[in-house]
């Protein structure tokens, strides 16, 4: 083969290689365009997301000694289930006294009212007796309520957590005893970059998976609300940007996502579980 033919062959091979390379570049560009048109521009994703819920704090409304504790952490309870019982004897004594005073005041008032028509009882005396009955009635209602409060019931359906009370413990009104976590009412706080918020609107559909179950379990949710500030703004020690060493950091804003109760019942989650979130910004 002459040198001229060899050069022509090399040029042809080079041209072919450039054509193949160009085809690959075009193919990748087409694939990216299709991805962006059908997926990338439509969905916003983040793995900076965690489950949360509004827990119910269980506290006594009266002072007393714990007589019985009926639950431990992880127990499932229904609204109205008895959680803790405070020794009722002190409240029972107060109730008996209040009832006796109320009964006496009621009889006294009814007797004076019956005699008032004949003039045997003055209007002033009748009014005083009526006031005594009102005070006795109020004391009786308070004693009744305090006696009922010695039985502490669950305010909601959920799971017991952070139990801090023991039998025989002396507690005061307002002492934290435990919390009830309504796992069937969990939501997700997804932290999106501030540059992504423009596309996120209330009501948009959300697809979620958890680290607990992996991709085999898919949850469906709805964008329920946007936080009033970034995570840094509500931090215990907020960032001090008015300094000479300021560096811009892209902030994240919590977005609340409502989950479906039926899916949570079928595949329960715990508070604080990591989630992967994908928001459909087109909503169709």
C-alpha positions as CSV (number, residue, x, y, z in Angstrom):
1,X,0.0,0.0,0.0
2,X,1.4,3.4,-1.0
3,X,1.8,6.2,1.5
4,X,-1.0,8.1,-0.2
5,X,-3.4,5.3,0.2
6,X,-2.4,4.8,3.8
7,X,-3.2,8.5,4.5
8,X,-6.5,8.2,2.8
9,X,-7.4,5.1,4.8
10,X,-6.4,6.9,8.1
11,X,-8.5,9.9,7.2
12,X,-11.5,7.7,6.5
13,X,-11.1,5.8,9.8
14,X,-10.8,9.1,11.6
15,X,-13.9,10.4,9.9
16,X,-15.7,7.3,10.8
17,X,-14.6,7.6,14.5
18,X,-15.8,11.2,14.6
19,X,-19.1,10.2,13.1
20,X,-19.5,7.4,15.8
21,X,-18.5,9.9,18.5
22,X,-21.0,12.4,17.2
23,X,-23.7,9.8,17.1
24,X,-23.0,8.9,20.7
25,X,-23.1,12.5,21.8
26,X,-26.4,13.1,19.9
27,X,-27.8,9.9,21.5
28,X,-26.8,11.1,25.0
29,X,-28.2,14.5,24.3
30,X,-31.5,13.0,23.1
31,X,-31.7,10.7,26.1
32,X,-31.1,13.7,28.4
33,X,-33.7,15.7,26.7
34,X,-36.2,13.0,27.0
35,X,-35.3,12.5,30.7
36,X,-35.6,16.2,31.4
37,X,-38.8,16.6,29.4
38,X,-40.6,13.6,31.0
39,X,-39.0,13.3,34.4
40,X,-36.3,15.8,35.4
41,X,-38.4,18.9,34.9
42,X,-41.5,17.3,36.5
43,X,-40.2,15.7,39.7
44,X,-38.3,17.1,42.6
45,X,-36.7,14.6,45.0
46,X,-34.9,14.6,48.3
47,X,-33.7,12.1,50.9
48,X,-33.5,14.8,53.6
49,X,-36.9,13.8,55.0
50,X,-38.1,12.2,58.2
51,X,-41.4,11.1,59.7
52,X,-43.0,13.1,62.5
53,X,-46.3,13.5,64.3
54,X,-48.1,15.5,67.0
55,X,-47.8,13.5,70.1
56,X,-50.1,13.6,73.1
57,X,-48.4,14.4,76.4
58,X,-50.0,12.5,79.4
59,X,-49.9,14.4,82.7
60,X,-52.0,14.2,85.9
61,X,-54.4,17.1,86.7
62,X,-54.3,16.3,90.5
63,X,-51.5,15.6,93.0
64,X,-51.3,12.1,94.4
65,X,-49.5,8.8,94.8
66,X,-49.5,6.4,91.8
67,X,-51.5,3.3,92.6
68,X,-51.4,1.5,89.3
69,X,-49.6,1.8,85.9
70,X,-51.3,-0.3,83.3
71,X,-49.0,0.2,80.3
72,X,-45.3,0.1,79.2
73,X,-43.5,1.5,76.3
74,X,-44.5,0.1,72.9
75,X,-48.0,-0.9,74.1
76,X,-50.8,0.1,71.7
77,X,-53.8,1.9,73.3
78,X,-57.1,3.2,72.3
79,X,-58.7,6.5,73.3
80,X,-60.3,6.1,76.7
81,X,-58.0,3.2,77.9
82,X,-56.9,3.5,81.5
83,X,-53.2,4.3,81.6
84,X,-52.5,5.2,85.2
85,X,-54.5,5.3,88.5
86,X,-53.7,7.7,91.3
87,X,-54.7,6.6,94.9
88,X,-58.2,8.1,95.1
89,X,-58.6,8.0,99.0
90,X,-57.7,11.7,99.5
91,X,-60.0,12.8,96.7
92,X,-62.7,10.4,98.0
93,X,-62.6,12.1,101.4
94,X,-62.8,15.6,99.8
95,X,-65.7,14.3,97.6
96,X,-67.7,13.0,100.6
97,X,-67.2,16.3,102.5
98,X,-68.3,18.3,99.5
99,X,-71.3,16.1,98.9
100,X,-72.4,16.4,102.5
101,X,-72.1,20.2,102.4
102,X,-74.1,20.3,99.1
103,X,-76.9,18.1,100.4
104,X,-77.2,20.2,103.6
105,X,-77.2,23.4,101.7
106,X,-79.8,22.1,99.2
107,X,-82.1,21.0,102.0
108,X,-81.6,24.3,103.8
109,X,-82.4,26.3,100.7
110,X,-85.5,24.3,99.8
111,X,-86.8,24.7,103.4
112,X,-86.3,28.4,103.4
113,X,-87.8,28.7,99.9
114,X,-90.9,26.9,101.0
115,X,-91.3,29.2,104.0
116,X,-90.6,32.4,102.1
117,X,-94.2,32.5,100.8
118,X,-95.5,32.8,104.4
119,X,-93.1,35.6,105.3
120,X,-91.3,33.4,107.9
121,X,-88.1,33.8,105.9
122,X,-86.8,37.2,104.7
123,X,-85.7,37.8,101.1
124,X,-82.2,38.5,102.4
125,X,-82.0,35.2,104.3
126,X,-83.3,33.3,101.2
127,X,-80.7,35.0,99.0
128,X,-77.9,34.1,101.4
129,X,-79.1,30.5,101.5
130,X,-79.2,30.4,97.7
131,X,-75.6,31.7,97.5
132,X,-74.5,29.0,100.0
133,X,-76.1,26.4,97.8
134,X,-74.3,27.8,94.7
135,X,-70.9,27.7,96.5
136,X,-71.6,24.2,97.8
137,X,-72.6,23.0,94.4
138,X,-69.4,24.4,92.9
139,X,-67.3,22.7,95.5
140,X,-69.2,19.4,94.9
141,X,-68.5,19.6,91.1
142,X,-64.9,20.3,91.7
143,X,-64.5,17.4,94.1
144,X,-66.3,15.1,91.7
145,X,-64.0,16.2,88.9
146,X,-60.9,15.7,91.0
147,X,-62.0,12.2,91.9
148,X,-62.6,11.4,88.3
149,X,-59.1,12.7,87.5
150,X,-57.4,10.1,89.6
151,X,-58.1,7.7,86.7
152,X,-55.9,8.9,83.8
153,X,-57.0,7.7,80.4
154,X,-55.5,7.8,77.0
155,X,-56.6,10.9,75.0
156,X,-56.0,9.3,71.6
157,X,-55.3,6.1,69.8
158,X,-51.6,5.4,69.6
159,X,-48.4,3.7,71.0
160,X,-47.0,4.4,74.5
161,X,-43.5,6.0,74.6
162,X,-41.2,7.7,77.1
163,X,-43.0,6.2,80.1
164,X,-41.5,7.9,83.2
165,X,-43.9,6.9,86.0
166,X,-43.7,4.1,88.5
167,X,-46.0,2.6,91.1
168,X,-45.7,4.4,94.5
169,X,-44.3,7.5,92.9
170,X,-45.7,10.8,94.3
171,X,-46.6,13.1,91.4
172,X,-47.8,16.6,91.2
173,X,-50.2,18.1,88.7
174,X,-48.5,18.6,85.3
175,X,-45.8,16.0,85.9
176,X,-45.0,14.3,82.6
177,X,-45.9,10.6,82.8
178,X,-45.6,9.4,79.2
179,X,-46.5,10.3,75.7
180,X,-48.9,8.7,73.2
181,X,-47.7,8.6,69.6
182,X,-50.4,8.3,67.0
183,X,-48.5,6.3,64.4
184,X,-51.6,6.2,62.1
185,X,-51.4,10.0,61.8
186,X,-47.7,10.4,60.8
187,X,-46.6,13.0,58.3
188,X,-43.3,13.6,56.7
189,X,-41.2,16.8,57.0
190,X,-39.2,16.9,53.8
191,X,-36.4,19.5,53.6
192,X,-36.1,20.9,50.1
193,X,-33.6,23.5,48.9
194,X,-34.9,27.0,48.8
195,X,-34.3,27.1,45.0
196,X,-36.7,24.2,44.6
197,X,-39.7,25.7,46.4
198,X,-40.9,27.7,43.5
199,X,-42.2,24.5,41.9
200,X,-43.8,23.1,45.0
201,X,-47.5,23.8,45.6
202,X,-50.1,22.6,48.1
203,X,-52.0,19.5,46.9
204,X,-49.3,18.1,44.7
205,X,-48.9,14.3,44.8
206,X,-45.9,12.8,46.5
207,X,-44.3,9.3,46.2
208,X,-42.4,8.1,49.2
209,X,-40.3,5.2,50.3
210,X,-38.6,4.5,53.6
211,X,-35.3,3.2,54.7
212,X,-37.3,0.8,57.0
213,X,-38.9,-1.1,54.2
214,X,-36.9,-0.1,51.1
215,X,-38.3,0.3,47.6
216,X,-40.7,-2.6,48.0
217,X,-43.2,-0.5,50.0
218,X,-44.4,2.7,48.4
219,X,-46.3,5.4,50.3
220,X,-48.5,8.1,48.6
221,X,-48.9,11.5,50.1
222,X,-49.9,15.1,49.4
223,X,-48.1,18.4,50.0
224,X,-49.9,19.7,53.0
225,X,-48.0,22.9,53.8
226,X,-44.7,24.8,53.8
227,X,-42.9,25.9,56.9
228,X,-42.8,29.6,57.8
229,X,-39.0,29.6,57.8
230,X,-35.8,27.6,57.1
231,X,-34.4,25.1,59.5
232,X,-31.5,27.4,60.3
233,X,-33.9,30.2,61.2
234,X,-35.5,28.1,63.9
235,X,-32.3,26.6,65.2
236,X,-31.4,27.0,68.9
237,X,-28.4,29.0,67.8
238,X,-29.3,30.6,64.5
239,X,-26.6,31.5,62.0
240,X,-25.0,34.9,62.3
241,X,-24.7,36.1,58.7
242,X,-23.7,39.6,59.6
243,X,-20.0,38.8,60.0
244,X,-16.9,39.2,57.9
245,X,-16.6,35.4,57.5
246,X,-20.0,35.0,55.9
247,X,-20.3,32.1,53.4
248,X,-23.5,31.6,51.5
249,X,-25.1,28.2,52.2
250,X,-28.2,27.0,50.3
251,X,-30.9,26.8,52.9
252,X,-33.6,24.1,53.2
253,X,-37.2,24.7,54.0
254,X,-39.4,22.0,55.6
255,X,-42.3,20.9,53.5
256,X,-45.1,19.0,55.3
257,X,-46.4,15.9,53.5
258,X,-49.6,14.2,54.6
259,X,-49.6,10.4,54.4
260,X,-52.5,8.0,53.9
261,X,-53.7,6.4,57.1
262,X,-54.6,3.1,55.4
263,X,-51.0,2.7,54.1
264,X,-49.6,3.5,57.5
265,X,-51.8,0.8,59.1
266,X,-50.7,-1.7,56.5
267,X,-47.0,-0.8,56.8
268,X,-46.4,1.0,60.1
269,X,-43.6,3.5,60.5
270,X,-42.0,5.0,63.6
271,X,-41.3,8.7,64.3
272,X,-37.9,9.9,62.9
273,X,-37.6,7.3,60.1
274,X,-35.7,8.5,57.1
275,X,-37.7,8.8,53.9
276,X,-37.0,9.3,50.2
277,X,-39.5,11.8,48.7
278,X,-40.4,12.6,45.1
279,X,-42.9,15.4,44.4
280,X,-44.8,15.5,41.1
281,X,-44.8,19.3,40.4
282,X,-47.1,19.1,37.4
283,X,-49.9,17.4,39.3
284,X,-51.5,15.6,36.4
